[in-house]
Amino acid sequence: MADQASEYDFEPYEGSLKNVLEQDSLRFIFCGGKGGVGKTSTSCSLAVKLSESRERVLLISTDPAHNLSDAFKQKFTKTPTLVNGFTNLYAMEIDPTGSIQEMLAQSEGGAMTAMMQDLMFAIPGVDEAMGFAEVMKLVESMDYSTVVFDTAPTGHTLRFLSFPTVLEKALTKIKDLSGRFGPMIQQMSGMMGVQANNEDMFKKLEDMRSVVVKVNTQFQDPDLTTFICVCISEFLSLYETERMIQELTSYGIDTHNIVVNQLLFPKKESNCEFCSVRYKMQQKYLEQIYELYEDFHITRLPLLNKEIRGVEDIREFSKMLVTPYEPPSE
């Protein structure tokens, strides 16, 4: 018993997201994890809590299967919209792949634009990456104290977070190739009587590159950016969380919070066999989470008997992010 006591002889971090709320310098907060673990509920609740202490908060969904509209029971689009019942909380749902198509459609340049388009889409993932850059350019131009991202399931999220690095390399390559072949295309276009106005496209690319460099720097600054991992107490979810934390570390992105959602707390006198089996399984993986991430803030949230929909439900749920949940004693 003495050995066991010494093994766990440390002061665990508080099991809440209070540390995130109290870090006033944070500009970007990501909520991500495996599909179906409660990322949207967590990100919406966190945004609601942030709105109590920040001047202006923006909640963005980058998940193609947008859920913000369902969660708040209010329609959101790619334009920031004030959430009903708030004066400083805005929400938007974006399609990262759609933004780049709009940028190309707005550019006039004939042969040069076509060449740029071919070059851009020859690089894997660059369409989504450039869409991401357009979104971040929009965010940078707005005056929001904090931006909360409700991200897509783990695989998409990790790709999303690698976009700044991918895009910076891609834009450098495109600029280099354009510098070498641009004059030749300009001359050929003139001979064929085609207008090849490449200055507009180059300016857009350079503007985008500067935004990407700035965003990349901000994402790797723990004073400005953090990532909250949301999971449930099951093997696959724990595996995905570990993979995500390893990837985040490789990208230089801070993460020190894990939200463990949908936990069962059966009553002592309960004779529900299913509840008992699930509870034991969850406790096994919960112990592993505490062992693996002893230097993380681990927030435990219960499985509720209803969906979290509407502002009032989200407000109620958000209280458990700052006050560690304690199951009823009876």
DRENDO-1510 file (C-alpha; in Angstrom, 1 decimal, always signed):
<recs>
REC; n; res; u; v; w
REC; 1; MET; +0.0; +0.0; +0.0 .
REC; 2; ALA; +2.9; +2.3; +0.8 .
REC; 3; ASP; +4.4; +1.8; -2.7 .
REC; 4; GLN; +1.0; +2.5; -4.3 .
REC; 5; ALA; +0.6; +5.7; -2.3 .
REC; 6; SER; +4.0; +7.0; -3.3 .
REC; 7; GLU; +3.3; +6.2; -6.9 .
REC; 8; TYR; +0.4; +8.6; -6.9 .
REC; 9; ASP; +2.0; +11.1; -4.5 .
REC; 10; PHE; +1.5; +14.2; -6.6 .
REC; 11; GLU; -1.0; +17.0; -6.7 .
REC; 12; PRO; -3.2; +16.5; -9.9 .
REC; 13; TYR; -4.2; +19.5; -11.9 .
REC; 14; GLU; -7.7; +20.9; -11.4 .
REC; 15; GLY; -10.2; +18.9; -13.4 .
REC; 16; SER; -11.8; +21.8; -15.3 .
REC; 17; LEU; -11.2; +24.3; -18.1 .
REC; 18; LYS; -10.9; +27.2; -15.8 .
REC; 19; ASN; -7.2; +27.5; -16.8 .
REC; 20; VAL; -8.3; +28.2; -20.4 .
REC; 21; LEU; -10.8; +30.8; -19.3 .
REC; 22; GLU; -8.3; +32.5; -17.0 .
REC; 23; GLN; -5.6; +32.7; -19.7 .
REC; 24; ASP; -6.6; +36.1; -21.2 .
REC; 25; SER; -3.8; +36.0; -23.8 .
REC; 26; LEU; -5.4; +33.1; -25.7 .
REC; 27; ARG; -6.5; +34.1; -29.2 .
REC; 28; PHE; -7.2; +30.6; -30.8 .
REC; 29; ILE; -8.8; +27.6; -29.0 .
REC; 30; PHE; -9.3; +24.4; -30.9 .
REC; 31; CYS; -11.7; +21.6; -29.7 .
REC; 32; GLY; -11.1; +18.3; -31.4 .
REC; 33; GLY; -11.3; +14.5; -31.1 .
REC; 34; LYS; -12.8; +11.4; -32.6 .
REC; 35; GLY; -16.3; +11.6; -34.2 .
REC; 36; GLY; -19.3; +11.5; -31.8 .
REC; 37; VAL; -17.4; +12.3; -28.5 .
REC; 38; GLY; -19.1; +15.7; -27.9 .
REC; 39; LYS; -16.7; +18.2; -29.6 .
REC; 40; THR; -19.6; +20.5; -30.6 .
REC; 41; SER; -21.2; +20.5; -27.1 .
REC; 42; THR; -17.8; +21.3; -25.6 .
REC; 43; SER; -16.8; +24.0; -28.0 .
REC; 44; CYS; -20.3; +25.7; -27.8 .
REC; 45; SER; -20.2; +25.6; -24.0 .
REC; 46; LEU; -16.6; +26.9; -23.9 .
REC; 47; ALA; -17.5; +29.8; -26.3 .
REC; 48; VAL; -20.5; +30.7; -24.0 .
REC; 49; LYS; -18.3; +30.7; -21.0 .
REC; 50; LEU; -15.6; +32.8; -22.8 .
REC; 51; SER; -18.3; +35.4; -23.7 .
REC; 52; GLU; -18.8; +36.1; -20.0 .
REC; 53; SER; -15.2; +37.4; -19.7 .
REC; 54; ARG; -14.1; +38.3; -23.3 .
REC; 55; GLU; -15.1; +41.4; -25.3 .
REC; 56; ARG; -16.0; +39.5; -28.6 .
REC; 57; VAL; -15.9; +35.8; -29.2 .
REC; 58; LEU; -16.2; +34.0; -32.5 .
REC; 59; LEU; -17.1; +30.3; -32.8 .
REC; 60; ILE; -16.2; +28.6; -36.1 .
REC; 61; SER; -17.2; +25.2; -37.3 .
REC; 62; THR; -14.6; +23.7; -39.7 .
REC; 63; ASP; -16.4; +20.3; -39.8 .
REC; 64; PRO; -18.1; +19.6; -43.2 .
REC; 65; ALA; -21.0; +18.1; -41.2 .
REC; 66; HIS; -21.8; +21.4; -39.4 .
REC; 67; ASN; -23.5; +21.1; -36.1 .
REC; 68; LEU; -23.5; +24.6; -34.6 .
REC; 69; SER; -26.8; +25.5; -36.2 .
REC; 70; ASP; -28.3; +22.4; -34.6 .
REC; 71; ALA; -26.7; +23.0; -31.2 .
REC; 72; PHE; -28.0; +26.6; -30.9 .
REC; 73; LYS; -31.2; +26.0; -32.9 .
REC; 74; GLN; -30.2; +28.9; -35.1 .
REC; 75; LYS; -29.1; +29.0; -38.8 .
REC; 76; PHE; -25.4; +30.0; -39.3 .
REC; 77; THR; -23.6; +30.6; -42.6 .
REC; 78; LYS; -20.0; +31.5; -43.7 .
REC; 79; THR; -20.7; +35.0; -42.4 .
REC; 80; PRO; -20.3; +35.6; -38.6 .
REC; 81; THR; -23.8; +35.9; -37.1 .
REC; 82; LEU; -24.6; +37.1; -33.6 .
REC; 83; VAL; -25.9; +34.1; -31.5 .
REC; 84; ASN; -29.4; +34.7; -30.2 .
REC; 85; GLY; -29.4; +35.8; -26.5 .
REC; 86; PHE; -25.9; +37.2; -26.6 .
REC; 87; THR; -24.3; +40.6; -27.4 .
REC; 88; ASN; -20.7; +39.5; -28.0 .
REC; 89; LEU; -20.8; +35.8; -29.2 .
REC; 90; TYR; -20.8; +35.2; -32.9 .
REC; 91; ALA; -20.8; +31.9; -34.9 .
REC; 92; MET; -20.1; +30.8; -38.5 .
REC; 93; GLU; -19.9; +27.6; -40.4 .
REC; 94; ILE; -17.3; +27.4; -43.1 .
REC; 95; ASP; -16.3; +25.1; -46.0 .
REC; 96; PRO; -12.5; +25.3; -46.3 .
REC; 97; THR; -12.6; +23.8; -49.9 .
REC; 98; GLY; -15.1; +26.4; -51.1 .
REC; 99; SER; -13.1; +29.5; -50.4 .
REC; 100; ILE; -10.3; +28.9; -52.8 .
REC; 101; GLN; -12.7; +28.3; -55.7 .
REC; 102; GLU; -14.3; +31.7; -55.0 .
REC; 103; MET; -10.8; +33.3; -54.9 .
REC; 104; LEU; -9.9; +31.9; -58.3 .
REC; 105; ALA; -13.3; +32.7; -59.8 .
REC; 106; GLN; -12.9; +36.4; -58.7 .
REC; 107; SER; -9.4; +36.6; -60.4 .
REC; 108; GLU; -9.1; +37.8; -63.9 .
REC; 109; GLY; -6.1; +36.6; -65.8 .
REC; 110; GLY; -6.9; +34.1; -68.5 .
REC; 111; ALA; -4.0; +31.9; -69.2 .
REC; 112; MET; -2.1; +33.0; -66.1 .
REC; 113; THR; -4.9; +32.2; -63.8 .
REC; 114; ALA; -5.4; +28.8; -65.5 .
REC; 115; MET; -1.7; +28.1; -65.0 .
REC; 116; MET; -1.8; +29.1; -61.3 .
REC; 117; GLN; -4.9; +26.9; -60.8 .
REC; 118; ASP; -3.1; +23.9; -62.3 .
REC; 119; LEU; +0.0; +24.5; -60.2 .
REC; 120; MET; -2.0; +24.9; -57.0 .
REC; 121; PHE; -4.1; +21.8; -57.4 .
REC; 122; ALA; -1.1; +19.7; -58.4 .
REC; 123; ILE; +0.0; +19.9; -54.8 .
REC; 124; PRO; -2.0; +17.4; -52.5 .
REC; 125; GLY; -4.2; +19.1; -50.0 .
REC; 126; VAL; -3.4; +22.6; -51.2 .
REC; 127; ASP; -7.0; +23.4; -52.2 .
REC; 128; GLU; -8.2; +22.9; -48.6 .
REC; 129; ALA; -5.1; +24.6; -47.3 .
REC; 130; MET; -5.7; +27.7; -49.4 .
REC; 131; GLY; -9.3; +27.7; -48.3 .
REC; 132; PHE; -8.1; +27.7; -44.7 .
REC; 133; ALA; -5.8; +30.6; -45.5 .
REC; 134; GLU; -8.7; +32.6; -46.9 .
REC; 135; VAL; -10.7; +31.9; -43.8 .
REC; 136; MET; -7.8; +32.9; -41.5 .
REC; 137; LYS; -7.4; +36.1; -43.6 .
REC; 138; LEU; -11.1; +36.8; -42.9 .
REC; 139; VAL; -10.6; +36.1; -39.1 .
REC; 140; GLU; -7.5; +38.2; -38.9 .
REC; 141; SER; -9.4; +41.2; -40.5 .
REC; 142; MET; -12.0; +41.0; -37.7 .
REC; 143; ASP; -11.8; +42.3; -34.2 .
REC; 144; TYR; -12.4; +39.2; -32.0 .
REC; 145; SER; -10.8; +38.7; -28.6 .
REC; 146; THR; -10.9; +34.9; -28.9 .
REC; 147; VAL; -11.7; +32.4; -31.7 .
REC; 148; VAL; -13.0; +28.9; -30.8 .
REC; 149; PHE; -12.8; +26.2; -33.5 .
REC; 150; ASP; -15.2; +23.3; -33.5 .
REC; 151; THR; -13.1; +21.0; -35.7 .
REC; 152; ALA; -13.8; +18.0; -37.8 .
REC; 153; PRO; -13.0; +14.5; -36.5 .
REC; 154; THR; -9.3; +13.8; -35.7 .
REC; 155; GLY; -7.9; +12.9; -39.1 .
REC; 156; HIS; -9.4; +16.0; -40.8 .
REC; 157; THR; -8.3; +18.2; -37.8 .
REC; 158; LEU; -4.7; +17.1; -38.0 .
REC; 159; ARG; -4.6; +17.8; -41.7 .
REC; 160; PHE; -6.3; +21.2; -41.0 .
REC; 161; LEU; -3.6; +22.1; -38.5 .
REC; 162; SER; -0.8; +21.1; -40.9 .
REC; 163; PHE; -2.2; +23.5; -43.5 .
REC; 164; PRO; +0.0; +26.5; -42.5 .
REC; 165; THR; +3.2; +24.6; -43.1 .
REC; 166; VAL; +1.9; +22.9; -46.3 .
REC; 167; LEU; +0.6; +26.1; -47.7 .
REC; 168; GLU; +3.7; +28.1; -46.9 .
REC; 169; LYS; +5.8; +25.6; -48.9 .
REC; 170; ALA; +3.3; +25.4; -51.7 .
REC; 171; LEU; +3.1; +29.2; -52.1 .
REC; 172; THR; +6.9; +29.6; -52.1 .
REC; 173; LYS; +7.1; +26.9; -54.9 .
REC; 174; ILE; +4.3; +28.5; -56.9 .
REC; 175; LYS; +5.9; +32.0; -56.6 .
REC; 176; ASP; +9.3; +30.6; -57.7 .
REC; 177; LEU; +7.8; +28.8; -60.7 .
REC; 178; SER; +5.7; +31.8; -61.6 .
REC; 179; GLY; +8.7; +34.1; -61.5 .
REC; 180; ARG; +10.5; +31.8; -63.9 .
REC; 181; PHE; +7.7; +31.1; -66.4 .
REC; 182; GLY; +5.4; +34.1; -65.8 .
REC; 183; PRO; +7.2; +36.4; -68.4 .
REC; 184; MET; +7.1; +33.7; -71.0 .
REC; 185; ILE; +3.3; +33.1; -70.5 .
REC; 186; GLN; +2.8; +36.8; -70.5 .
REC; 187; GLN; +4.6; +37.1; -73.9 .
REC; 188; MET; +2.7; +34.0; -75.4 .
REC; 189; SER; -0.6; +35.4; -74.2 .
REC; 190; GLY; +0.1; +38.7; -75.9 .
REC; 191; MET; +0.9; +37.0; -79.1 .
REC; 192; MET; -2.4; +35.1; -78.9 .
REC; 193; GLY; -4.3; +38.3; -78.0 .
REC; 194; VAL; -5.1; +37.0; -74.5 .
REC; 195; GLN; -5.1; +39.3; -71.5 .
REC; 196; ALA; -2.7; +37.7; -68.8 .
REC; 197; ASN; -3.0; +40.1; -65.9 .
REC; 198; ASN; -1.0; +38.1; -63.3 .
REC; 199; GLU; -0.4; +41.0; -60.9 .
REC; 200; ASP; -3.7; +40.5; -59.2 .
REC; 201; MET; -3.1; +36.7; -58.7 .
REC; 202; PHE; +0.5; +37.3; -57.4 .
REC; 203; LYS; -0.8; +39.9; -55.0 .
REC; 204; LYS; -3.5; +37.5; -53.7 .
REC; 205; LEU; -0.9; +34.8; -53.3 .
REC; 206; GLU; +1.6; +37.1; -51.5 .
REC; 207; ASP; -1.2; +38.4; -49.2 .
REC; 208; MET; -2.2; +34.8; -48.5 .
REC; 209; ARG; +1.4; +33.8; -47.8 .
REC; 210; SER; +1.9; +36.6; -45.3 .
REC; 211; VAL; -1.3; +35.6; -43.4 .
REC; 212; VAL; -0.2; +31.9; -43.4 .
REC; 213; VAL; +3.3; +32.9; -41.9 .
REC; 214; LYS; +1.6; +35.0; -39.2 .
REC; 215; VAL; -1.0; +32.3; -38.4 .
REC; 216; ASN; +1.7; +29.6; -38.3 .
REC; 217; THR; +3.7; +31.7; -35.7 .
REC; 218; GLN; +0.5; +32.3; -33.7 .
REC; 219; PHE; -0.5; +28.6; -33.7 .
REC; 220; GLN; +2.9; +27.6; -32.2 .
REC; 221; ASP; +2.7; +30.2; -29.5 .
REC; 222; PRO; +1.2; +28.7; -26.3 .
REC; 223; ASP; +0.3; +32.1; -25.1 .
REC; 224; LEU; -2.0; +32.6; -28.1 .
REC; 225; THR; -3.1; +29.1; -29.1 .
REC; 226; THR; -4.2; +25.9; -27.3 .
REC; 227; PHE; -5.9; +22.6; -28.3 .
REC; 228; ILE; -8.5; +20.9; -26.1 .
REC; 229; CYS; -8.8; +17.2; -26.7 .
REC; 230; VAL; -12.3; +15.8; -26.3 .
REC; 231; CYS; -12.7; +12.0; -25.9 .
REC; 232; ILE; -14.8; +9.3; -24.3 .
REC; 233; SER; -13.5; +6.6; -21.9 .
REC; 234; GLU; -13.1; +3.9; -24.5 .
REC; 235; PHE; -10.1; +2.2; -26.2 .
REC; 236; LEU; -10.5; +3.7; -29.7 .
REC; 237; SER; -11.1; +7.2; -28.4 .
REC; 238; LEU; -8.1; +7.0; -26.1 .
REC; 239; TYR; -6.0; +5.7; -29.0 .
REC; 240; GLU; -7.1; +8.7; -31.2 .
REC; 241; THR; -6.4; +11.1; -28.4 .
REC; 242; GLU; -2.8; +9.8; -27.9 .
REC; 243; ARG; -2.2; +10.0; -31.7 .
REC; 244; MET; -3.6; +13.5; -31.8 .
REC; 245; ILE; -1.4; +14.7; -28.9 .
REC; 246; GLN; +1.7; +13.3; -30.6 .
REC; 247; GLU; +0.8; +15.1; -33.8 .
REC; 248; LEU; +0.0; +18.3; -32.0 .
REC; 249; THR; +3.4; +18.1; -30.3 .
REC; 250; SER; +5.1; +17.6; -33.7 .
REC; 251; TYR; +3.4; +20.7; -35.0 .
REC; 252; GLY; +4.5; +22.7; -32.0 .
REC; 253; ILE; +0.9; +23.3; -30.9 .
REC; 254; ASP; +0.2; +23.5; -27.1 .
REC; 255; THR; -2.2; +21.1; -25.5 .
REC; 256; HIS; -2.7; +20.5; -21.8 .
REC; 257; ASN; -6.5; +19.9; -21.5 .
REC; 258; ILE; -8.5; +16.7; -22.0 .
REC; 259; VAL; -12.3; +16.6; -21.7 .
REC; 260; VAL; -13.5; +13.1; -21.0 .
REC; 261; ASN; -17.2; +13.1; -21.9 .
REC; 262; GLN; -20.2; +10.8; -21.5 .
REC; 263; LEU; -19.1; +9.2; -18.2 .
REC; 264; LEU; -21.5; +6.9; -16.3 .
REC; 265; PHE; -22.1; +7.4; -12.6 .
REC; 266; PRO; -24.5; +4.6; -11.6 .
REC; 267; LYS; -26.1; +4.8; -8.2 .
REC; 268; LYS; -24.8; +2.3; -5.6 .
REC; 269; GLU; -28.2; +0.6; -5.3 .
REC; 270; SER; -28.6; +0.3; -9.1 .
REC; 271; ASN; -29.1; -3.3; -10.4 .
REC; 272; CYS; -28.5; -2.3; -14.0 .
REC; 273; GLU; -26.0; -4.9; -15.3 .
REC; 274; PHE; -25.3; -2.9; -18.5 .
REC; 275; CYS; -24.6; +0.3; -16.4 .
REC; 276; SER; -22.2; -1.7; -14.1 .
REC; 277; VAL; -20.3; -3.2; -17.0 .
REC; 278; ARG; -20.0; +0.1; -18.8 .
REC; 279; TYR; -18.9; +1.9; -15.7 .
REC; 280; LYS; -16.1; -0.6; -15.0 .
REC; 281; MET; -14.9; -0.3; -18.6 .
REC; 282; GLN; -14.9; +3.5; -18.4 .
REC; 283; GLN; -13.1; +3.5; -15.1 .
REC; 284; LYS; -10.4; +1.2; -16.5 .
REC; 285; TYR; -9.6; +3.7; -19.4 .
REC; 286; LEU; -10.1; +6.7; -17.2 .
REC; 287; GLU; -7.3; +5.4; -14.9 .
REC; 288; GLN; -5.1; +5.0; -18.0 .
REC; 289; ILE; -5.9; +8.6; -19.0 .
REC; 290; TYR; -4.8; +9.9; -15.6 .
REC; 291; GLU; -1.6; +7.8; -15.7 .
REC; 292; LEU; -0.7; +8.9; -19.3 .
REC; 293; TYR; -1.6; +12.6; -18.8 .
REC; 294; GLU; -0.8; +13.4; -15.3 .
REC; 295; ASP; +0.4; +16.9; -16.3 .
REC; 296; PHE; -2.9; +17.6; -18.1 .
REC; 297; HIS; -6.1; +19.2; -16.8 .
REC; 298; ILE; -8.6; +16.4; -17.1 .
REC; 299; THR; -12.3; +17.5; -17.1 .
REC; 300; ARG; -14.8; +14.7; -16.5 .
REC; 301; LEU; -18.3; +15.2; -17.9 .
REC; 302; PRO; -21.3; +12.9; -17.3 .
REC; 303; LEU; -23.5; +11.1; -19.8 .
REC; 304; LEU; -26.7; +13.1; -19.9 .
REC; 305; ASN; -30.3; +11.8; -20.3 .
REC; 306; LYS; -31.1; +14.4; -23.0 .
REC; 307; GLU; -29.5; +16.2; -26.0 .
REC; 308; ILE; -27.8; +19.5; -25.5 .
REC; 309; ARG; -29.8; +21.8; -27.8 .
REC; 310; GLY; -30.6; +25.5; -27.4 .
REC; 311; VAL; -28.9; +28.3; -25.5 .
REC; 312; GLU; -30.3; +27.3; -22.1 .
REC; 313; ASP; -29.0; +23.7; -22.4 .
REC; 314; ILE; -25.6; +24.9; -23.5 .
REC; 315; ARG; -25.4; +27.5; -20.7 .
REC; 316; GLU; -26.3; +24.7; -18.1 .
REC; 317; PHE; -23.7; +22.3; -19.6 .
REC; 318; SER; -21.0; +25.0; -19.7 .
REC; 319; LYS; -21.1; +25.3; -15.8 .
REC; 320; MET; -19.5; +21.8; -15.6 .
REC; 321; LEU; -16.5; +23.0; -17.6 .
REC; 322; VAL; -15.5; +25.2; -14.7 .
REC; 323; THR; -16.9; +23.4; -11.7 .
REC; 324; PRO; -15.7; +19.7; -11.5 .
REC; 325; TYR; -18.7; +17.4; -11.8 .
REC; 326; GLU; -19.6; +15.5; -8.7 .
REC; 327; PRO; -22.2; +12.7; -9.0 .
REC; 328; PRO; -25.2; +12.9; -6.7 .
REC; 329; SER; -24.5; +11.2; -3.4 .
REC; 330; GLU; -27.9; +9.4; -3.4 .
</recs>
